[in-house]
Amino acid sequence: MTFIDIQESALAILAFGYLPGVFLAGRWLAINILKLNLASLNPASRLGLYFCVGAASSIIPLFLLALAGLYLPSGIGAAGWLAALFQARKLRVSQLHQPSAGLLGLALTLFVFYGLFCSESIQTGRDQGAYSLHATNIANTHSLLLPLPFEGFEEQRHKYQALLHSSNPLGFNYDFEASGMKGQFPPALALHLAQCYAIGGYAGLILFVPFLAAINFLVAYSLARQFAARHWALLGALFFALNPAQLWNARITLSEILAQSIILTGLLLCHLGIRDRINRNYVVGIAAIAASCLVRIDCFLFATILAVLHLASVILSNSSEQSPDSSTKMRASIAAYVIFGIGWIYYSISTPNYFQEFVPIVSKFLLAGAAAIAAAALLDHPKLKGKLQLDRLLGNKPAWIACSVAVLALVLYCIFLRPFNEPFAMFEEAHYGDRNFRENSVIDLAEYISYPVIGFAVLGFCFALRQILIKRKLELLPLLLAWAAFSLAYLYDPRISPDHIWRIRRFTPIVIPGFLLFAVYGLASVRLPRRPARALNYAAWALAALFLAFANKPIAFLTQYEGTIEITRALQAAIPNDALVLTDLTRLFYGPLLDGKGRQLVRGDLSNKNHLALFNEIGKQAAEDGQSVYLLTNAKAISEFSDFKTLSFQKTWYSLRAANRAPATVIRERTNAFHLAKIDGPIRPFSGKETSLTFGANKIVGIEETGMYGQERTGKGSPFRWSQQTASFTLPTAFESRFTSGRLKLYSSFVDQAPTQIRVNGHLVFDSEIPKKGGDFEFSIPPEIDQSETIKLQIQSQADQPSRVYPNSTDSRELALQIGGITLSTEEGIAFGTIDFGIQPNLDILEGGLYPPEAEGDEIRRWTDGQAVFQIPLRKSFTPKVLYIDIVKSVLSKNDVAIVWNGQSIFRGTVGSEGETLKIPLVPSLGRGPVKLEIVSQTASPQALRINEDTRELGLRLASLKIDGD
């Protein structure tokens, strides 16, 4: 272990103090400053609540540190360790009685389960990647502001305008006056993620949300336990923790779980404050709910909800002994509005562009809330109090029945009528597309929590409304209003594009928890004799388990984007922190490289001449300034950019395919290749000296293309891409030698006997029908086709949609040909230079004396029959220097082997049964050009040797053969 490793480990241990620090800060605040009375909660519930209080209260201090450029994870962690040391003597673990220990065990199990299948959500194409990228930059730069991807954008942004937008990793806005980028989203989650990144790198970063989700299980249980027996509360909390929406959100770096934590904590405190007549709990609970606006901007809706809560409690308090007094309600409202004001300033500083879009609606929320509070103050005035008698108007049986019938009718309408009638199928804004599927909101919700839960939630809502309106038990009022308001808002219009994989994420902070809590309340409120009640309990547990087992397929054990961290670390290790990187990677993958460690990235399109020219200009200036310059591309690099060895990485990711109907269940496989080269001159995709060129199965630097889908892999791992009905490829550089022939390698055609035509620069060179099984198809390029400027190859074939052909398919792509490669060759290009061969048949190499390829574990091997022959068309300009023959084994324990090159013996010797790798020098006297290679050995049959029942005459079992040279 080096000194640097020891230093990094020490800093990580210091930073880890943040976790006990947050918990103990929350405990100290709750006991000493807020003076909360939590005696009615069990110890496990209090532990969870303490952490939530600490996490919420630390947002603004962490924000101010990052704003001042003083966010030091080790310093923050050190403060946490000091807090732990100061309060350690006051903690009593012995207070955890058996039920509490069991709850903590369940929470720990949930954390492990969430964490084992946690999504590696550091890619920056979606919101989760923006949070992750912001977190890594805060940890590494100690500042809220991200460095610009390339400092030249600030100095010459008009000149580099063509690259400016493409170099933004999404989720950020340029602030050239501040010389950096500001996050699109509020930084509350990123601030916590940054500390966890300092503790454990990317693994620590992605485990924070699972950890918080496990704590939310404790808080949800505590809230359910306030109005239901233990078995119902535990059922509701486990269903809450394991429903598909919660499962997905708990494994990805999005803000919903942090908002959920703060909201549930606030609702629990409000409930305790009203039920137990503890005014301080109520005020702190209202303030906590308001603080959720620091995490998500839609939580400004609480400005209206909490004000309506104030108004409703004033109206219903005349005949209620549980309602907080007037001064307490006003203090709570003032505290909430102070926090909303802080939130306004916080957004204006941290995400001004994003916040500006929401100012009109946030203003309406605040004004509506202020109006409600003013109305409450007016109604609470001694001269009016009791005179209007609004509580009698609302607090009677007919009013309760009317509200209950209205809610039931609305739910039935949303299930049976709304999905089939306009205008709810349309979004007002054109950029969301024509069809939003918001009319299916309740139906989609049922896919995540089931119709029985929705039914019992409606029943529980009606029971709770009865308790509130008639019996004046107002402790359920905060939960009812918060749940009802957000449910109405998001069931009416989720405000998210229809192809989003998980449109349900909007529902996870309060809507789904509210449905489950009211379902528990509904179940607990059903009064049955003992035996039917017990049967209902068993049935509910069994049905919940069956539903969750079914609904959680296939995500329960799916790690989305697995391998992203591995490939990111490999690229970061290969690229120095002070280097300039020119790249055409998608934002998904190049974003994580902007981790705030000094690496500069400029992103563009290598097939765009203007971008390529800017790349070369930027690279030249950087090289003159002594900066290392790298090219990082998804495409296959053709030219040798320098003597630096090109590094190649390849990774396959699994994620869920977008779906218009919930839930998403189709797993998508996506393979990406990464090629990295250090360059010391201009990027030239083609030298012009190429004699053979293969493309189609993957993108190639410098080749413009249309009509192709992303790269995929066959079962054997070979790359391919599907073409659309028309696909075209343009090679922009003239070549010294003209291409005379071509070959189209197809793994299949989607339509059997698909009519297919190939044109080169507009001339038809191939016209045939392609069978379903595909194959290799050759064509010639006549000399009259001009190749002096560009070469444009176009493929037209018949296409169809899998969703039209296969009943269970959701793939709506127009698929034509499964292209494994298109090869253009000059006369010289048909021949080979350095080549690997032998394992698989090659159409350009005549061979004999070999049995078909066989699998040996994950490898492919071939037996010879004692007289293996390869006729290899080596280029006349190629000088062979070394022949490598990997003999895996021999059928005999001692086998005499002879290697012959164009009739000349180049090796004679004995090979044992375990084989060996032969490295045979090739002297210049052997000559150049085509070669006939013979491998001669003794043979025997395994049956005769009593090895197995194989009667074939076998010689040597070969792996790869290679000819190396210049």
N, C-alpha and C positions, 0 to 999 in steps of 0.2 A: 504494500500500500504506500503510495507516494504522499508527500507532504500536502499536495493539493487535495488528494482524496480525504486525508484526515481533516483538513480544513473544511471541506464541504460537508463532511459528516458532522462535525462540531456545529456548524451553522444550522444544519437540518435539525439537530437535537435541540438547539436553542429555539428555533422557529416552532418546534412541536409544542412548546409551552403555551402557544396560542389556544390549544384545545382546552386544557384545564383552566386557562385564564378566562376564556369565554364563559365556561360553566361557573367558575367561582365568582366572576364579575356579576353574572346574572343572579347568583345566590346572594351575594353581598347587597346588590341593589334591591332585590326583593325583600330582604330582611331588614336592612338598615336605612335605606333611603325611601323606598316605596312603602315599606312596612306592611307588606301584604300578609293577609291572614290565610294561610293555606293548610290549616290544621285538618280540614276535612278530606284532604287528598292523601293517598297513600304515598310512601317515600319514593317509589319508582316514578309516580306521576310528577312529584315535585322535582325530581332530578331532570326529567324531560323539560318541564316548564322553566327551570332555571337556565338551561342551555338556550332555550328559545328567547328568553328575556335578554340573555347576554349577547346572543347573535344580533338581535334587533337593535339593542342599545349601542352596539359597537359600530354600526354602519356610519354614522356621522363622524365619529373620531377617526376611523380609518380613512374616510373620504377626505377629511381635512389634512391628514398626513400625506396622502397621495397628491392632493392638490398643491401642497407646499413642496412636493418632491422629496418628502422625508419618510416615505413608506419603506421601512427597513424590517423585513420579516424576522431577522434575528433579534432585533430590538423589541419588536412587538411580542415575540415569543419569550424573551427574557423577562418582560413585564409580567407575562402570564405565569412563569415559574416563580417569580417573587410573590405573586398573589397566592399561588398554591402553597408556598412555604409559610406565608403569613396566616393562612386559614386552615392549614392541615390539621392543627390540633383541635379545631372546632367541629370537624367532620366525624360523624359516627356511622360507620358502615353497619354496625350491629343493629341499627334501626330497620334494616331491610328484612322484614319478616317474609315468610314463605311465599305468599301471593305476589309480593313486590319483586322478590327474586325471580319468580316465574315470569313475570312481565318483562323484567330486564333480560332474561334468557331469550324470550321470544323476540324482543327488539334486537338483540345481538344476532340471533339467527336470521332475521330479516336483513340486517346489514350485510351479513356474509352472503346471503342469497343475492341481494341486489348487486353487491360488489363483484361477485364471481362472474356475472354476466353483464357487467357494466359496459355501456356503449363507449367506444373510444372516440368521443365526440369532440375532436380537436380540429376537424376539417372546417374550413371557413366558408363553405357555400351556404350554410344555414345559420340560424340564430345561435344555436349551441356553440358553434365554432367561434362566433364573434365573442361570446362570453369567455371562452377558453383562451383565445388569443389576447384579449384584453388582460386577463389574469396573468399570463406569462410575462407580458410587458410590464405590468405594474410591479411584479416580483423582481424583474431584472433591471428595470430603469428607475424603480422607486417613485414613479410619477404616474399621474392619471393620463398624461398625454403620451400617445404613441409616437415614436420617431417616424419621420417620413420614410417610405420605402427606399427613396433615392433623393439625396439632398439637392440634386440638380433640378428637381421638380419645383423647388421653391425659387431658385435663381432664374431658371429659364422655362417656366411652366408653359408659356405660350409656344415655345419652340418644340417642347416635348408633349404637347397637348394630345397627340395621337396615342401616347402611351400612358397618359395620366390616369384615365378612367380604368383602363385594364389593369393597372398596377394597384388598385385599391382592393383589399381582400374581402370586401363586403362587410357591412356592419360598422363602418367608420366613415367619418367626414373629415376632409382636409381643412386644416386651420393654418394657413400659411403665415398669418401674423404671429401665431404662437409657434411656428416651425414644427408642426406635428399634426397628428390626427386625433380627433375626439371620437369616443365610442358612440354608436347610434343609440344604444340602450343604457339605462341607468346602471351605474357601476357597482351597486350594492352586492350582487352575487359575485362579480369579478373580484371584488376586494377580499371576500372570504376565500375564493378559489386561489387567489394569488398566494395567500398564506399557506394553503395546503400544497401548492406547487413547490413552495420553498421547503416544505417538510419532506415531500416524497416525489418530487418531479411530477410527470404527467400522471403517474399512478395515484399520487396523493390528490392531485387536482380533480380527477374524475371520481374519487371516492367520497368527496365532501357531500355531494347531494344524496348518495345512498345513506350516509351516516345521518344526515338531517331527516331523511324520510323515515328511518328507523325510529328516531326520536318523535316524529310526528305521530307514529303509531301509539306511543305512550300518551300523548296529548289527546288524540282522538278517543282513546279508550277512557281517559279521565272525563272527557266531556260526555261521552255516552253513559258513563257510570253515574252521572248526576241524576238521570231520570229513568234508568233501567237496571234490572238485576244484573249480576256479574256475568251470567252466561250469555245474556243478550248483548251486553256491552262488549264482551270479548268477541262474539260472532261479528258484530258490526265493525270492530276495530280490525279484525283479521281480513274481513271482506274489503274494508277500506284499503288495507296495506297491499292486498294481492289482486285487486281488480286490474284489468289490462291497462287502463289509463294511468293509474298510479304506478304500476309496474314499469311502464315505459318512462314516465317522467322521473321516477326515482333513479333511473340509470343513465340519465343524460344531463348535460350541463345547461339546463334552462332554469329560469327564475321562478317557475310555478311552485316548486317545493319550498323554497325560502319564503315566498309570499304566503303559502299555505301554513307554514309554521307560525308566522306572526299572527295571521288571522285567527287560527284555531286557539292560540294562546290568549288573544284578546277576548274571544268569545267565551272561553272558559272563565276568565277573570270576571267578565261582565255577569255571567251566570251566577258565579259564587257571590259577587257583590250584591246582586238583587235578591237572591234567595236567602242569603245569610245576613242581609242588611248591613253589609260592610262597604261603606261609601268609598273608601280608598281603593278597594279592589275594582269597583265599578269605574272610577275615574281612570285608573291605570289601564283597565281593559279597553276602554274607549280610545285612549291614547295609543295603545298597542295596535288596535285595528287601523287607526289612522296612519300609523307608521308603515303599514304595508305599501303605501303609495311611494315610499322610497325604493321599493323593489320593482313594482310594476305600475305603469302609468294608468292602467285601467282601474287601479284601486283608488283613484281619485273619486270614483263613483261612491265611495264611502262618505264623501263630504255630504252627499244628499241622503244616503241611507242613515247615517248617524243622526243627522238633523231630524229626519222623519221619526227615528227612534225617540229622540227627545220630545217631539211633538206628540207622538202616540202615547208615550208614558205620561205626559201632562194630561192628555184627554182621559186616559184610563186610570189615573192615579187617585181620583176622588174617592173611589170606593176600594182602593187597594192599600194594604198595609205594607206591601213589599216594595213599592216603588221608592227609588231614592228621592230625597227631598229636593226642593227647587234649586237650592244653591249647589247641591251636588251635581245635578243635571247640567246646570249652567257651567260649572267648573269643568265638567267633562267635555262639553261642547267647545269651550274656549281652548282647552288643551288640544282637542282634535284640530281646531282651526289654526292654532299655532304650528302644529306639525305639518298641516297642509301648506302653510306659508313657508315653512322651512323646505318642504318638498318643492315648492315653486322655485325658490332660489337655487336649490340643489340641481334641479333639471336645467335651469337657465344657464348654470355654469358648466355642468358636465355634458349635457347633450342638447345644446341650444337648437340645432336644426331639427332634430327629432321632436323636441318638445313644442317647437313652434307650430307644427302640424296639428297638435292636440290642444293648443291654447283655447280655441273657441269652445270645444266641448268641455274641457276642464273648467273654464270660466262659468259655463252653464251649470255644471255640477255644484260649484262653490256658491253661485248666486241662488240656486234653488235651495241649497242647504241653509244659506243665510236667511232666506225668506221663511223657511220652515222654523228655524230657531226663533226668529222674530215673532212669528205667529204663536209659537209656544209660550214665549215671554208675555205676549199680550193675553193669551188665554189663562195664563197663570197669575195674572194680576188680581189682587183681592176683589176689585170691583166686578170682574167678569167671572172669576172662579166659581164654578157651581151654577152660574145663571144660565149658561147656554145648554147645559146638560147634554153635551155631545156624548158623554160616556154612556148615558142611557140609550141614546140613539144607536150606538154601536154595540153596546154591551148587553145584548139580549139574544134570545134564541132565534128569532127570525133573521137577524143580521148574520148570525153564525151560519145558519142553514143556507142563506143566500150566498155567502162567500164560499162555503164548501161546495155547493152545487156549481158555482161559477168555475172553481178550480177543476173539479171533475170534468165539467163540460169542455174546458180548455184542453185538458190532457187528451180526452177522447177525440176532439177535433184535430189535435196535432198528430194523432196516430192514424186516424181513419179518413180524414178529409184533406188536411193541409198538404200532404205529399202529392196530391193529384190535382191541385187547383192553383192557378196563378193568383196573385203576382209573386208569391213567395219563392218561386223558382228562379227569380231574376235578381241580380244585383243592380243597384242604381249606377254605380261607377263602372265605366266600360272596362277599366283595366283588370277587373276581376273575371272578365269573360262573360259569356251569355248565361251560363247555368252555374249556380253556386251550390245547389243541393242543400241549402239551409232549410228547405221545407222538410227534409228528412231528419231534422235535429233530434227529435224525441226517439224516432226509430233507431237512429245511430246510437243514441245514448243507451238504449236498451241492449245493444250489442256489448256494451262494457259493464253494465250493472244489472241487466235482466229486467223483464217486465214485472215479475213479482216484487222486486225492490222498488220499482217505480210505483206499483200499486200500493204497497205498504207505506211508502213515503207520503203518498197523497192521503192515505188514511191517517198517518201520524200527523201530517200537517193539519188535517181537520180536527183531530183530537187536541193538538196544541192550540189551535185557534179557539177552540171551546174553552180551554183552560185560561187563555188570555182574556177573551172577550167576556165570558160569563163569570168565571171564578176569579178573575183578576190576578192570576199567577203569572207575573210579567217576566220571570227569569228566562222564559223561552223566547221572548220578544226579540232580543238582538239576533239570535240565530235565525229566527223565522224571517225577519226583514232582510238580513244580509243574503240568505239563501234565495229568497223569493226575488229580490231585485236582480241579482246576477243570473239567476235561472231565466227570468223573463228576457234579460238583455241578450244572453248568448243562445238561448233556444230560439229566439226570434231571429238573430243575426250573429253568427259566430265571428264574422269579420275576418275570414281567412279563406284563401283561394281553394277551390274545390279539389284540386289534385294534391293537396297537402296530405302527407301520409297519415298524420294523426291530428285531425281537426279538433279532436276532443281535448287537447292540451289546455284550451281556454277554460275548461270545466273543472280542472283539477284543484285550483286553490280553494274554492268554496262550494261550487255547485254539486260536484259528486260527493264530497264529504257531507254536505247538507242532505242530499238524498238518502245517504246511508244512515245518518243520525236520525232523521225523521222516520226512516223505515224501522230502525230499532225502537224508536218511541212508539210507532204504530204497533209493532209486535208486542211490546211490553204493555201496551194499553188494552190489548184484547183480554177480556176477563173470561176465562174458561175454568171449568172444574179441573182438578189436579191431573187426572189422566189425559184428557184432551190437550191440556196445556203442555204436558210433558211430550205428548206425541207431536204437537206443533213445534216444540223445541228441537226434537230429533230430526223432524222433517226439514226444518229450516237449515240446520247444519248440513244435512245430507245434500239438499238441493244446492246450497251455496257451494259446497265442495265440487259437486258435479258441474255446476255452471262455470266455476273458475277453471276447472281442468279443461273444459271445452273451449272457453273464451280465450284462454291464454295461449292457445296454439297459434302460431309456432313460436311466439316471442319468449315464452317462459325461460327457455334455455338457449336463447339466441344472443350472441354477443355481436351487436351491430358494429360495423366498421373495424372489426378485429384485425389487427396488424398495422393500423395507422400509426400508432405510437412507435412500433418497431421500425417502420420505414422512415419515419421522421427523424428518429434518433440516428439512423444510419446515414441519412443525408446531412444532418447537422454535424456529425463527426467527420464527414468527408470534406466539408466546406469550412474554411477558416472563418472566424467571426468577423474579421476585417475585410472580407472579400466582397467583390461585386458579382452578383449572379444575374445573368441574362437568361430569361426562361419563358417558355410558352406553356407551362403547367396551368391546369385549371386552378381557379381560386381555391377549390377544395384542398389542394395539396401544397400549393406554394405558400398559403397563408401561415401555416404553423412554422415556417422557416423565418418569419418576421417576428422572432421571439424577444426582440429588444436587446440582443447581445452584440449589436453593431453590424450585423450582416445586412448588406443593401441588396435589394432585389428590384429589377425592372422587368415587367412582364409585357409581352406582346405576342404577335402572330408571326412565326418564322416563315410562313408562306406569303406574307404581305411584304412587298418590296419596300414600301415606305418604313414599315417597322424594322425590317432588316437593316436598312440604311441607318436608322437611328441607333439600333443596337451597336452597329460597327463604330459609329461616331462616339457613343458613350463609352464603349469598351476601349477604344483607342485613347481617349482622354484619361481614363482610369489607369491604363497601363503606363502612360507617360508620367502619371503621378505616383507610380510605384505600387499601385494596388493590384492584387491578384484578381483575374477575371475568369469566371467559370460560365459554361453553358450547361443549363439543366433543362432537359426536354423530355416530354412523353414520347415524342416521335423518335424513330430510330435514326441516329446520326450516321451519315454516309461517309463524309470525308474525314480524314485524320486532321484534327484541328492543331495538334502539336504532338510532341513526343510523350506527353502526359498520357498515361494509360486511362482510357475511358472506363468509368465504373458504371455498371448496369445493375439496377434493382428491379424486381418485379414482384407484385403482390396482388392477391385476389381478395376483395372485400365482399362481405355479405351484408345486405341491408334489406329493408322491406320496400317493395315496389309501391309507388303511389297508387291510390285507389279512390274512386269517386264515392264509393259506399263503404262505410265503416264495418268492421275494422280492416286494416291492411293485413293480409295473410300470405301474400306471395313473396317469397324470398328472392331477391335479385342478387345475382353474382356479377361482379365487375372486376376486371383485371386491368391493372395499370402498370406500365413499364416506365422506368426512370433511367435516363442516360445522362451521366455527368462527365464533362470534359473540361479540363483547364485549357484555356485558349490564349494564344499569344499573338494573334493577328485577326484579320477580318473573318467573319463567319461566311464560308462559301459552301453552301449545301452540296454542290457538285463541282468536282474538279474539271469536268469535261473529258476525263480520260477513262471513265467507267466503260467497261465492256459488257457488263451484265448488271441489271438493276431489278430488284424484287420489291414489290410494294403491295398494298391492298389489305393484308392481314393486320397491319398496324400503320399508323401515320408515319410519314417520312418527312424529315426536315426539307423544306423547299418545294414540296409537291402540293399544289393546291388541289383540293378534292371537294366534290359534292356528292350527295346521294349515298352516304355510307353511315352505318350505325357504329356504336362503340365496340371496342375489342372484347371478344369473349374467348373461351377455351373449350376445346373438345374434351371428351372423357380422358383422352391420353395426354392432355396438356398442350396440344398444338393450338396456336393462336389463329383466330379467324374473325371476320366481320361480315355481317349481313349487308347486302346492298339493297337499295330501293329499286324501283322499276328502272330508273336511269341513274347510273353512276358515272362520274367523269373524273379524270386525273390529268393534271397539267404539269409537265416538267418544264420549268421556265428557262433552262440553260441549254445552249447548243452543245453537242458532244462531238469530240474529234472523230469518232467512228460512228457510222450510221447503224441503227438497229435493223437487223434483218429478219428476226423471228421473235416469237413470243409464245408463252405458255400460260394458260389459265388453270390454276389448281382450285377445284371446287370440292368441298366435302358433301354438298348436296344442293339441290334446288328445291325451293319451297313447293313449287308446282311441278308435277311430274311431266316430263317431256316439254319443258318450258322453251319456247322459241327464243333464241338468244343471238344477238348481233354485237360484234365488236367493230368499232371504227377507229382508225388512227388518222388524225388530222382530217376527219370527214370522209375518209375512204373506207369502204367496207372490206374488212380482212377476215371476218369469221361470221358464218351464218349457219346455225345448226340448232338442234333440239337437245336440251340437257336433261338427262334422266334424273330421277329422284336421288339416286345414290351418288350423283356427282361424278368426279373423275378428273383426269388431266387432259386438257385440250390444247393442241398446238395450232399456231397460225403463223403464216409468213407475212412479212411487210415488204411489198413490192418496191423496187428502186425508184419508181416514179413518184412516191410519196415524199414530199419535201420535209426535211427535218432540220433545215438550216436555222430556224428560229426556235419555236417551241414544239413540243410533242404533246398532243392532246389525245388521250385514249378514252373512248366512251363505250360503256357497256349497257345495252338495253335488254331487258328480259321480262318475263311475265311475273307479276307479284300478286300476293294475297295477304290477308290478315289472319293470324292464328286464331283470333277471337271469332272469326267467321267460320273457321274450319273445325276447331275443336271446342266442344260445348263448355268445358270448364276453364278455358283460357281467358285471361284478361288482357292479353298482349294485342294491342291494336296497331302495331307497326305494320307497314307494308313491306313484306319480306320477299326478296327475289332469289338471290344467290348467296350461298355460304362460302365466301371467298377465303381460301387459305393462302393465296398469293398470286400475283401477276408478275411474270418475269419477262423482261425485254432483254434480248441478247444481240450482240454483234456476232460476226462470224468467229472472232476470237473469244467472245464471251461465252460461247457454248462450252468451251474448254475450262479447265480448273487450274487454280494455283494451289495454295495450301488448302487441304481438304480433309475432313473427317468422313469416313465411309465404313461400310461393312455391316453395321447393325441393321439398318433398314435398306431395302432395295432403292436404288436411285435410277431414274429413267435414263440418265446420261451415262451410266456406267454399266457396261455389259458384264455379267457375272455368271459363274457356274460353279458346281461342286459345293453348293451351300443348301442346307435345309432351311425351311421357313423360320422367321424370328420366333423366339419363345421368351416368355416372361420368367424372370428369376427374381422373385420379390418385386421390388419396384423397378428393376432394371430389365433391359432387353438383351438377349444373347442369341448366338447362332452357332450351330454345329457345322463343321465341314465334313465332306465324305472322303477326305484324304487328298483330294485334288481340287482345292479351291482356286478359282481363277477370277481376276478382276481386270477388265480392259478400261483404262482410265484416260480420257482425252485431256492430258495436261497441256497447258499453253506452251507454245514455242518460246515465249519470252520468260517462262518460269524456270528457275534453277532449283531442282529438288535437292535438299541437303540431309534430311533425316527421315527415316521411315519408323513409325511406332506401331507395333502390333501387340495388342493386349490379349494374351491367351489366358482365359479364365481357368481352364482345366484341360486335361488330356484324358481320353478314355482309358489309356494305358498308364501304368505307373512310370514307365520310361518310354518316351516316344521320340523317334528320330525325325527331326524336322528340317526341311530345306526350303529356303525362300529364294525365288528366282525372279529377276528383273529383266524383262526383255531378253530372255534366254541366258542371262548371266547370273550365276549363283552369287548371292550376296550374303547368305547365312547358311551354315550347317551346324546342327547341334542337337542336344537332347533336352527335352522338356518333361518335367515330372507331372504327376497327376494333379497337383495344385496349380499348375501353369506358371507363367511369368510374363512380364512385359518386356518385349524386345525393343531395343533402341539401336537401329542399324544405320550407320553413316552411309550417305550416298555420295560417291565420288564423282567429280565432273566427267570422267570418262564414260559414265553410264549414259550421258547425253540428255537432251531435252525432248519435249514433245510427248506424244501419246506413249503410254506404257502398258505392258501386259505384266501383271503381277501374279505369281503363282505361289501358293502355300501348300507344300506337299508334306504328308505325314503318314504314319502307319494308322491302320484302322482296326476296329473290333466292334462286335455288337455287345451291348450291355447284357443281353440275355445269355450269350456265350460266356461272359465273365461272371454270370450269376449276380449281377447288380440289380437288375429289374427285368421286366418282360419286353423291353424295347429291342426289336430285332434289327434296327437300322445299323448299318456299318458307319461308325462314327470315328472321327479323327480328333479334331481340336474344337473346343468351345470358345468362340471369339467374342470379345466385347468390341470396343472401337478400334479402328485402324486410322492412322493419320499420316499424311505426307506433309512435311514442313519444308519451307524454303523461301526464296526471294523471287 
